[in-house]
Amino acid sequence: MSEFVKVARVGDIPLGSGRTVYLGATPIALFNVDGQYYAIHNSCPHEDGPLGEGTLCGSVVTCPVHAYEFDVTSGECLTEEVYRVERFEVRVEGEDILLRL
């Protein structure tokens, strides 16, 4: 069974925002959507834009490079359905945000 690893604290990611964290060497975009945390691979599959630096509106992040939109709850691309980003399981324990390896 895979273990969970601490990547951030609850206060690090305000409501309606996201940031890039690392799970080992893998960059992960971590978002706070109405108090729920969602994690997807940080690289946009279109041109490798950093999704953790994108603008979050509801549960949709817009890639800062070419404005491709992704649903952070599912990893689905809303701009072109051929694209998708990997999701990671998130767990909150106390004030710690953990991701599954």
Rosetta blueprint (number, residue, H / E / L):
1 M L
2 S L
3 E L
4 F E
5 V E
6 K E
7 V E
8 A E
9 R E
10 V H
11 G H
12 D H
13 I L
14 P L
15 L L
16 G L
17 S E
18 G E
19 R E
20 T E
21 V E
22 Y E
23 L E
24 G L
25 A L
26 T E
27 P E
28 I E
29 A E
30 L E
31 F E
32 N E
33 V E
34 D L
35 G L
36 Q E
37 Y E
38 Y E
39 A E
40 I E
41 H E
42 N L
43 S E
44 C L
45 P L
46 H L
47 E L
48 D L
49 G L
50 P E
51 L H
52 G H
53 E H
54 G L
55 T E
56 L E
57 C E
58 G L
59 S L
60 V E
61 V E
62 T E
63 C L
64 P L
65 V L
66 H L
67 A L
68 Y L
69 E E
70 F E
71 D E
72 V L
73 T L
74 S L
75 G L
76 E E
77 C E
78 L L
79 T L
80 E L
81 E L
82 V L
83 Y L
84 R E
85 V L
86 E L
87 R E
88 F E
89 E L
90 V E
91 R E
92 V E
93 E E
94 G L
95 E L
96 D E
97 I E
98 L E
99 L E
100 R E
101 L L
